[in-house]
Amino acid sequence: MLKKIIIFFVFTVLYLGTAGFIATIWVNQNFGNIQWEQIMLNLAQPLNGVAVSLIVSGVILIFCVSLIVAYLLYRLIQKKVPYPMLVCVLIGLLCLSYPITKWHLFDFIRSRFVIGNIYETYHIIPQVKTNGRNLIIIVLESYEKSFQNSQILEQNLSPKLTQIQQENISFSGFKQLRQCGWTITSLMSSFCGAPLKLNNMFVDLSTYHSFIPGLPCWVETLKEQGYETVLMKSARIQFTGTDKFALQHGFKKAIGYRELQQYDEPPISTWGLNDRQLYKAAKDEINRLAQSNKPFMIVTVQADTHQPVGNINKTCQRTFNDYRDAVICSDKEAGEFVKWIQEQPFYDNTTIVIMGDHLVTATNIDSYIEKIPNREIYFSIINPARKMTAYPHQYTNLDIAPTILDAVGFDFNGQYGLGRSLFRSEKTLLEKIGYNLEYELDCISQKYKEWGNENFSSYFDNPSQLQKTPLNQTIPFLEAMNKFVAGNKIREEFLNHVWVEQDFGQLKLQPEKIHNQSVNITIQYVIPVPPQSHRTLTVRSHNRLVFQKRYNELTIDTQTFPISADLIESGTIQLDFNIDTNPPTKQRYPGIELLTIRVETSNKNN
């Protein structure tokens, strides 16, 4: 029996080492030099809307090949090598050292036990005064200035963006931190001046109701000061919780492939709309925003240059028959989109930002890319609010936030979050601390904890605990609170602000100073649709229907309910919510989760 246990232990170590070694090679070939945090986070996300076949086939390949290789090694060592058990264990540990080194696992684990002070020392949120200038941000997947290296790549793959770079403001020195090596944390760092930091790595962000809820982001300031704010993404907006991040940090509207399928056309990308179609959708959205007579900010997140081979729409020609063709096509589409913006009547009052989200990895031209020295992410600004000069800096995604705020001409002190404006002389944190900044960002931070990175709670966790009483009290809604308020703040003020019964819930609000006027109630909420079911949400006020909608999957939504004056009794507004699940489920799930709420008289503009 002891011998069998020893054999099992030895083979397990050998197999784990072999699997770790092969998995590291496979990940590096298909996704590049990504980080452990990214792997753990993405493994927990639902696969719909991403390259499902690639990931599933990879898991099967790694499992099977590792098992075969480990078995053959074990048999060979048993026959040919003295002390075979010891040799098997040593080989297994040696193989495991490769992923541990490659993915900086020791640093990652060590940082989880060390208290840092980088957020406490350097994180600054200034007062920002906007000026009504429009802002359009184009985020290009994995886009580098390195694509301009014609000597190594055989031609300049981005001639239009090179011209934009030469004729406008461009920044050199854009370096990638390991915390900013994938899209969601790149976006978060650029809009909030802080990277995504989760203590629990296996987090399916698509089923969580909050996304670092207390973290300030500058888009929130724009929204509060009257801007229309929109994020449009080629891929599914729910992937890695992009919808939660956007809608809870200042974007009024966040849409992706599912919401934009009417724009889709062949060839279909595994990651979503091709760039041409996303720009077409963006033009329609921009025209709508321009007619609203409000300042606007819109962000588009492209995907045609996603690894491993990219995507080429039907208007682009193939020259190299590899990833380079996707870069050339993406450059063409971005250039045409910028030209269209410049021809619009609102352009004089609009600043355009073009940036890559991170460095490119794991393409079929890596043999070329890896020869390029001093690789940098692309970053240019067109039509800033005033004539500006860029200081020479070494910088990261953290510094994008204050730089954009400066470019649009907003009044602030040049600092935002951990970022420092590149239009000012103050050193960036990368210049002050060097690449030890990566380790510092991973360390324990009490300030980051207070923002709520440990307060994630899934809609499908502990359903037995969800038998709570629906909201049955009247909430005095003060004028001072007459804005979108984060759900966790409401929770602090009122008990049971969330109704969680599956079938029915009632909300009563008593706003001050409504004076028998009609009102609009805007509520941001989540419908956590149970698996294999759909839900219909019906909202009534005193038996009068005000809203009805069917949901096929877990969705975050924002709706405005108009309530006429005759439905308001004694200054109290009553909303009755019915949630029907079809087909019915044996297990109970939350009915609806309230995130934010705003009450306003219908004759107000904001």
N, C-alpha and C positions, 0 to 999 in steps of 0.2 A: 504493500500500500504506500509506504514512504517513497519507494522508488518511482511509483506512478505519479505521485505529487511532485517529486523533483523533476521528472521528465516534462510534466505539464507546465511547471513554472519556467523551465529552461526554454521550452518551445514557445511559450507565450512571450518571453522577453525577446527571443529571436524574431518572432512574427511581428511584434509591435515595432521593433527597430526597423525591420524590412518595410513594413507598411508606412512608417514615418518617413523613411528615406524616399520611397517611391512616390508617396503623396506630395512630398516637398518638390520633387522633380516635376510631377504632373501640374501642381499649382503654379509653379514658376513658368512652365511652358504655356499654360493657358490663361493665366492672370497676371503673371509677372512677379516682381519683387514686392508682394503685398505684405501687410503686417498681421500679426496674430490676432489683434483686436478685430480687424476686418474679417478675417476668416471666421472667427467665432460668431460675430454679429450676423454675417450673411448666411451661415449655416442654419440659423434660427428663423430666417425669413421664409415666407411662403414662396414657392418656386414659380407660381403663375405670373406671367409677365416678364420673365427673364429667360435665359438660355437653358431651359429645362433639360433638353436632351444632352447638352454638354455636361451638366453637373451630375445627372443620374448616371450617364455612361461612365463618367470619371470615377464615381464612387464604386460602381460595380467592377470597373477595371482594376482599381487599386486593391479592392478586397480580394479579387480572384488571383491577380498576378502576385500579390504579396504572399498569399497562402501557398501558391505553387513554389515560388522562389524560396520561402522559408522552409518548406518541406524538403526540397532538393538540397538546400544547404545543410539542413540537419542530418539528412542521410549521408551526404558526402563527408561531413565532419566526423560522424560516427565511425566511418570506415577508414578514413585516411589520416586523422589527426589525433595525437595523444591528448589526454585530458579533454575529451570532446565536450563534456558539459560546461566546463569553464570557458572553453573557446566559444561555444555558442552564446553564452551570456555576454562575453566581451564583444563579440561581433554585433549582437543586438544593441548593446549600450553605445558602441561606436557609431552604428547607424542612427541611433536616436540623437546623437550629438549634432548631426547635420541639421535637422529642423530646429533644435534648440538654439543653435548658433544663428541659423538663417533668419529665424523669426524673433530673435532677441528675447527669448523666453525668460532668461535669468533676470534681465533688466525689468521685464514686465512684472514678474513675480516680486522682485525686490521692491519695486515702486509701490506695490500694494501694502507694504508694511512701513513705509517712510512718510512722515508728515512733511509736506512742503509748504512754502509760503509765497509762491509766485503769483497766485491769484490775489492773495491778501496784499501783496506789495505793489503789483503793477496794474491790476485791473481797475480801469477808470471808466465811469459812465458820465459823460458831461451833459450839460443842457444843450440841446440842439434846436436852433430856430430855422425852420425851412423858409423857402422863398418862392414856392410855387413853380419851380422849374421842373420840367418832365425828365424822367430818367428811364432809359432802356438799357438793360444789361443782357448781353449775349454770352452765355456760358457754353464753351465748346469742349466736348468730351476729349480728354487726354491731349490737349493741343499745346504744342511746344514751339518756341522760336527755333528750335533745332530743325524743324521741317524746312527751313530756308537754306540749309546747308547743301548747295548744289554740288559741291565737290564730292561729298560722300554719298548723297542720295541720288546723284546723277542729274537732278534738276531741282530748282526751287519749287517745292510742292505747294507753297502758299503765296503766290505772287500778289494776289489782291490784298491779303492781310499784311504783306510786306509793304505794299504801297501805303496802306492805311497807317502802318507803324511809322513810316518815313515822313508822312505829311501831317501827322498829328502828334499827340503826346504818347510816348512809349517809355516803358520802364524796363531796365535791365536789372538783373540780380534777383529774380523771382525764384526762390529755392523751396523745395518741398520738404516739409516736416513729415515724419512717419505717421503722425496723427492726422494728416490732411491728405492721405494718399488715395481716398476714394470719395465719390461724389457727395454723399450726404454730409460728411464731416467737413469737406471742402466748402460746401454751401454755408454750413453753420458757422465755420470760422470766418468766412467772408462777410456774413451778415450780422454776426454777433461778436466777433473779436475773441472767440473762445472755441476750442475744438470740442467735438463730441467725446464725452468721458463717461463710460458706464462701468460700474463696479461688477455688475453681473453681465458676463459676455454673451451668454446664451439668451438673448432678448429678441423676441419677435416683435419688432416695433409696430407692425401692422395691427396688432391686437392690443396695444397699450393706449390709454386715453390721454396721456400727457407726455410732452417732449421737453424735458428740462424746463418746467413751467416758469420758474423764477428767473431764468436767464434773460437779461435785457438784450434786445436786438434793435438796431436802428430803424428797421422797417416799421416797428411798432410806433416810433415817433412820427414817421410820415403818415401812417394811418390815423393817428390821433390828431394830426394837424390838417386833416381833410384830404389826403391823397387817396386815389384809387390804386390799389396794389394787387398785382396779379403775378402768379408764377405758373408757367406752362412748361411741361416736361414731355419729351418724346416717349419715355418709358412710362410704365404705370406709376401714378403719383403715390400709390399706397406702399410701394416697395421701400424698405428701410424706414418707414414712417415719415416720408417726405411730406405727406399731406398734414400730419399732425404738427410737424415742425413749422411748416409754412403758415397754416391757419392759426396756430397758437402764438406765432411770433410776428404778426403784423400784416400778413397777406390776407386780403379779403376774399381772394379767390385762388384756388390751387387746383389745376386740372392736368391730366396726363392722357395716356393712350386710350384708356377706357372711355373718357369723356370726349375724345377727339377722333373717334374711329371714322366719323363721316368724312374726314380729310384723308383717310388712308388710301394708298395706291400701291400696286406692285412696283418694284420687288419689295416684299415684306421683310423688314428687319426683325431679328430675334429680340431686339431691344425696344421696338416701338415704331413710331412714325419716322420716316426719313426726314432729313433736314428740310428739304424743299417743302414738304407738306406741313411741317411744324411752322415754318416761316409764313406759309399761306394762312394758317390758322392765326398766327400772331398778328398778321396784317389786319385780319377781320377784327381781332380783339382791340388792336390799337385804334382803328377807326372808330370803334364803339366808344373807347375811352376818350378819344379826342373830341367827341361830340357831347360828352358829359359836362363840359365846362368846369371840370375839376382838374387839378394837376394829377398826373399819373406816374406810376412806376411799374414797369413790366419786366419780368425776367424770363428768358427762354433758355431751356437746358437741352442741348442737342445730343444726339447719340450716334451719328453716322461714323464717327471715328472711334467707336468702341472696339476693343480687341475681340477676337484675334485678327480678323480680316477686314473689319469695317463694313459699311454698306454704301452702295452706289446707286443713285436713282437713275431713271431711264433717260434723263437728259445729259448724263455725263458719259464720256468715252473712257474705255480702258486702255491705258498706255503700258502699264507694267504688269498687270494681272496679279497684283498683290495689294497690301495695305496702302501703298502710296497712292493708288487710284482713289481710295476713299478720302484721303487727306486733300487731294486736288479738288475733288468734288465738293467737299465741305467748304473749302476756301472759296470756291466759285459761288456757292449758295449764300455764304455769309456776306461776300462782297456785294452781291445783287440785293440782298436785304438791306444792307447799309445804304446803298444808293437809293433804294425806294424810300427809306426814312428821310434822307436828305432832300428828296423832292416834295415832301409833304409840307403843308402850310404851317404846321406846328414845330417844324425842325429848329427854327431860330431859338426857340425856348426849350430845347431838348438836348440833353447830354447823352452820348452813347458810350457804353463801356463794353469792350470785347475782352474776354479772358478765358484761358483754359482752366479746368478745375484741378488737374494734376498732371504729372508726367505720364507718358504713354508706356505701357508694359505689355509684354507677351503678345507681340504681333509676329507676322511672318516676315518682317523686315528687321528683326532685332539685331541681326548680324551687321546691319548698316547703322542703326540707331546707337548701338553700344560703342561705336567708334567715334561718335561725336563728343568732343570735350565740353565741359561746363554747360551741360544741358539746363535750359530754363523754361519755365512756363510762360506762355504768351499773355501779355497784358497791355492794352492800349486804350486811350480815352480820346473820344472825338467830341469837339465842340463844348469845351468846359465853359462854365459861367463867365469866366474872365481869363485874360492872358495869364498863364501860369508856367512856372519852371519846375521841372522835376529834379530833386536832389539825388545824387548817386547814393544808393542804399543797397544793402543785402537785406532781403525782406521775405516774408511768407504770407500765406493766406490771411493770417491774423491782421496784417496791415492793410488789407484791401478796404475794410470798412471805413476807417477815417480818411483814406485817400479818395474814395468815391464821394464822401460827404464834402470834402474840400473841393473836388472838381465841380460839384453841382452848386457850389457857392453858399452852402449853409453856414450859419454863424455858430461856431463851436471852437473848442480849444485845440483841435488837431489830434486829439487822442480819443480812441474808442475801444473799450474792452482792453485786450492786451496789445492792440494795434496802435501804430503811430503813423501819421500821414507822411507819404513820400514827397509831398510838396513842402515839407518843413525839414528843418535841420536836425531835429532831435533823433537820436539813434533808435533804431528798432530793437526789439528784444533779441533778435538773432545776432545783431551787432554787439549788444551788451553782454550776452550770456554765451553766444556761440551755440554749437549743436548740443551742448548739455541741456539746452532748452527743451529738447525732446523728453529727456528723463524727468526734468522738473515738472513738465506738464502732466506726466503720469502719476506723480506722487499724490498722496492723500491731501485733499484740500477741504477744510471746514466750510469755506465760502462756497465752493462748488456744491457741497452736500446741501447747503441751505437753498440752493437754486432748485433742488428737487431731483437730482439724478438717481437717488435711491428710493424715490417714492413712486416707482412704477407699479401699477396694479392692473392685471389683465382682466378683460371682460369675462373670460372663461375660467378664471381661477375661483376655486371654492364656491361652486354654485349653491351648496347647502347653506352658506352664510348669507344668501341674498334674499332671504325671506324677511325683508324689512317692511315697515309700514310706509305706504306711499305718502308723499307730502300732503298734509291736510291742514296746514296752518297758513295764515295770511302773512305775507312778507311785506313790511313797509319798505318801499324802494325809494331811497332818498335821492334828491336831486344831485347830490354829490357823487352818487354811484351811477348816474345816468350815462353810462358808457359800457363798452364791453369790459367785463371783469373776469379775470381768470377763475375757472371753476373752483380751484383750491382756496381762493380768497373768499368766495361765496360760502364755501364750506366752513370757513372759520367764523363767519358771521351768523350763519343760520344752520341749525341742525336739519338733517334729512333733506338737503336741497336736491338730492338725487332721488327720483322715484325709480324703483327697481322691480316693481311687480311686473310680470310679463304681460298682463292683460290690460291693466288700467292704472292711470295716475292722474292726479289733479294738482294744478298749480294756481295759487292765488297771489296776486301782486296788488299792492296798494301804493301806487306812485303819488308823490306829493305834487301839488300845483297842476293837476290836469284840467281842472275847471270844466268838467263836463265836455271835454273835447274828445274827438276820435284819436286813437293812438296807434302806433306801430310797435309791435314787440318783435325784436330780432333775436333769435336764439340760435346759438351754435351748439350742436349736440352730436352724439354718436348713436347710431343704430347698430348694436352688435348682433348681426344676423347669425343664428345658430347654423352649424354645418348642415348641408343638404336641405336647407329651407329658405323661404323668403319671408319678408315681413311687410305688412302694410301699416303705416302710421296714419292715424286719423285724428285731427285736432278739431274740437268743437268749443264754442263758447255759448253757454246757455242753450245747448242743443242746436245751435246754428253752426253749420259746417264752415270752417275757415281754411282747412288744408287737408290734403290727402296725397300720399305718395307711397309707392312700392319700392322696397329695397331688396336686392338680390344677394348682397354680401355686406360684410361689416363696412360701414361708411361713416365718414364725418361729413356733416352737412350744415349749412347755414340757411335759415329761412326766416322771412319776415311775415308776421301774421297781422293783418290790419283788423283792428277792433273798433267798431263804430261806437259812438257815444251812447247809443241806446242800450248797449250791452254792458255798460259799466254801471254797476249798482253801488251806491254809497262810496264811490271812489275806488271800488275793488274790481279788479279784472280777473276773471276766472277762465282758465283753459283746462279742458278735459282731454286727456290723451288716451286713445285706444290703440293697442299694439296687437295685431293678429299675426300669428305665426302659421304658415302653411307650407308643408304639412305640419301638424302639431308635433311637439317633441315631448318625450317623457321627462327629460331633465329640464329644470327651469333655468332660464338665463336672464340677465338684466334686461329690462324693457327699453329704457332710454337713459342716456347719461348726459346731463346738462354740463356744458363746458363754459359758455359765456352767455350773457344776456344784456340787452339794451332796451330801454323803454323811452319812447319819444312821442311827442304829439305829432300828428300827421302833417302839420303845416311847417314843421322845422326841416331845415336842410340837413342837419347833422345832430 
